């Protein structure tokens, strides 16, 4: 028994040893499999996995460029970038969204629309992305949030650079504004645009901000950031800095702009002042204006309705898009054309009984002065007193297509080519135009209307300023330009046309325009009152043809809005013209009475600055302007 | 009994030189195994500190568990083998009872019901079976002739099948397979005939299709599919494996440096401090570190096998062999799963992964191993 047990024991032990050895071989083989696998992963395919793990953690993030700043000609800042604080929430870090929103509602002003928009964004964005809830937090609101930070996990205040227009409504119609990139903007983006705007929130919508968008935007930069698995950025590994947008220096002068705005008083209207020698736009006013800052991060519904529903249409750019009958402001140009074409001479006189009658026609074309301007009216007197009959007579002897040609050379009837978007072309009729547009032949009476800037004729205040500047520098028609320099590089003036006329013709017309301002009978005396240099100008009156008959208009307002528009164009000084101005006062009635004083204020301000010291003088005034 | 006292007293009389041996004899401690386990635990805590992103919390918790586990090991080492053999049926029956209880009143997470909660204290009865099953099978085979008869094999199979089936129901397929393996290892070491082993393998292959079709749950099937095509669903089921392979692979030969692993430190690697911790080591220490860890495991396995060779009786041999081989299976399954060789089954890396009860069970197992290794020789030649 004992032996058997002993034998059994030995057998059992040998069996066990054999089995264990086989198991050991198995262990060795399986260990070999593991080692081979590790070798395969860590040595053979090392590069692949290295790439995979880098792609995991390294992400390319666009860095938005800083938008180019915009300065006036003296270096006053017109468009700035300022940090704006946005309240944002990271979804994945919020335990109870409703409670968080309710608490935030007690800390900051939250409108229902904010919350609704937020909830919409919440569904589309990834859970680790900060989702904006409210923009433009005030300092108080930021403070209240930071005090309560511990109760608000996942809530953050993020700074972003947004456009700021320090002079608010002063340049709304020239500098314009940027706004959030809209669905419509996105729809029009090319692939290249998508790249350039990655990381950028805003795009120029109106004014220079829009026309110089490409330059102002700059070039997007990139950074390689290390993120964790939830996409949170931990550190920046590599950075390619963005190239900031170009800096624009404008011809516009903040002080002159302010003078022009104030000179218009409470009137609606437009003022455009042009540097005669370059075509640079010195002042560009459309009144009423609005605060462009409202649009930058998205205008509220109420604010927008207030602006778009206003009877005064503040969003309408009168200087660029308002097409008005220019009236008698065309007379100097017409006179010059008549002289150049030999239709009239300095000696030509007419008899003005208070009306004009075409041959074989009984219809009387009235002069604005019922009893006429006398028996021997020459060009000087016709300009001084704005005699209509003189120009009726000239127009009858002339040719509409020649008149059209002259007007074109002075910048009427076509877009001026100014560097602002959505310009309106106005209209100066011709035979071809009338046949095409109206299907009618040219009637002699049409010429009489055209020469007085009525009938079909329409011009924007900008066009009138260009016309006046072209007159002032004796026929050189510069393209009007708002931007003087891009990143310090001066933009050369561009000559579009040259009006050919003999020196004595210019002299004669200048004399007539100067007489408008200086003669005792002149219609524009207020344009030169108290100035120690000579001013040449011309008044005009535009009849208000039709106005929309809204039911809400009360009769008083309706009456006021049926008054004529007052116009005045002028340049100064006559000896060495520097600045040309066009003034439009809507429903102002008398060009000489209401519009001419506005022009005078601009001349007074501009010419009172020692020219060589313009920059220094203006700098000293900048502060005053910005405090405005 | 007298001879036993003699054995205990004898080394003392030899004085200082043999004191370690005396310590090991008196306290039933296997010094090489103890040193290896402590070394492994140290490595584990070090890797865990990095895997937890430098948070001391996990390391401190794990250190407490390890301390408890070493105590459990020491206690387990003091219990005479006879007692294990006699108590194993009760342990087994009790464990199975708890498993049944889990099915009815168990609590759980993620769709699995694995825990019992008594007085706010949670524990996993399947852990107890990790020891109870090899103990019972070894005890069952101990008194029967070798190689085992067909009936004996059936009996052993039944001992294995009951708890395995109960654990599969939880469901916890990984644990069930490991527990079954521990019992089957004992059976294999006892001399289960190759014919039977061959037959079982054939039956398993034949059963593969029905098991796939009816035996597995959707997520289990998905895990197996993922194994063969991990890139098909990178953000879904394949995410873990995709990230762990990227972590290990990007570690290269020398690794990215301690605490420098981007995959683990930036949270791309899921379960980095529990089941997938080998990926942290592979990423930060490279192939070099992974091989060192494997070597450490191999040494522990070798020591276990040595103990099984010097064991005094069938029970001790089978038990030591089974514990050792099961330990290796843990290591193989875990590393195989993290490196994408095996489906994801939720097996921790022994002594390195964070987790309490499994460490205690494991060390208790090593305690039993020490009890076997330090048992006094009863048969002298």
Interface residues (C-beta under 8 A of the other chain):
Chain A: X8 X9 X11 X12 X13 X15 X16 X17 X19 X20 X23 X24 X27 X30 X31 X33 X34 X35 X37 X38 X39 X41 X42 X43 X45 X46 X48 X49 X50 X52 X53 X54 X56 X57 X226 X227 X228 X229 X230 X234
Chain B: X145 X146 X147 X185 X188 X189 X190 X191 X243 X245 X246 X247 X248 X249 X250 X251 X252 X253 X262 X263 X266 X267 X268 X282 X283 X286 X287 X290 X291 X294 X298 X301 X305 X308 X309 X314 X317 X318 X321 X325 X328 X332 X335 X336 X339 X340 X341 X379
